[in-house]
Amino acid sequence: SRYASLFMDTDVYGAHSTGTDALWSGVPIVVPAPGLNFASRVSSSLLHSVGLTHLISRTWQDYQDIATALAQSPQKLEAVRGT
C-alpha cells in the first residue's frame, strides 16, 4: 500500500533528496513557482528532468489548483504516476 499520494513542496527551501526519493517511489511533486535561490529551484529541476513540468506552478493559485485537481481525480493522479 502507499503511504503518500502527492508531495507538496515548499517555496523557500525545496525538496532535494526527499524529492528524488518521492519521484523514485512514484509520488508526484507539486512545486511552487521557482524562487531566486538555488535551494528553491531544485524540485523544479527534478521535474524538468523527468518530463513533469506541468507540476511546476507559476503562481500560488496555480500551485493550489494543480494540487486540488490531482487530489480530486484519482485518474489524473494515476496518469501522472505512470509517467
C-alpha positions, -999 to +999 in steps of 0.1 A: +000+000+000+010+036-005+017+060+024+017+091+002-002+101-029+011+136-035+042+155-024+036+193-018+069+211-019+077+244-002+089+276-017+119+288+003+138+255+007+125+229-016+130+191-016+163+178-026+170+141-019+135+138-004+121+149-038+142+124-056+130+097-033+094+107-038+098+106-076+115+072-075+087+059-053+061+071-078+048+100-057+044+131-079+056+165-066+037+198-069+062+226-069+056+263-062+069+289-086+107+286-086+124+311-064+156+331-067+180+309-048+193+275-057+176+257-028+142+268-040+147+256-076+159+220-070+124+204-073+117+223-105+149+209-119+139+174-109+106+177-126+122+191-157+145+162-159+117+136-157+093+155-180+067+165-154+069+203-160+031+206-158+035+201-120+056+233-116+033+262-108+036+297-119+016+314-090+003+303-056-032+299-071-017+277-098+000+256-071-033+252-053-052+244-085-027+217-096-027+200-062-065+202-059-070+188-094-048+158-087-062+152-052-098+152-066-091+130-096-076+095-089-074+091-127-053+122-131-031+113-102-026+077-116-018+091-150+010+113-135+024+084-116+025+063-147+047+089-165 
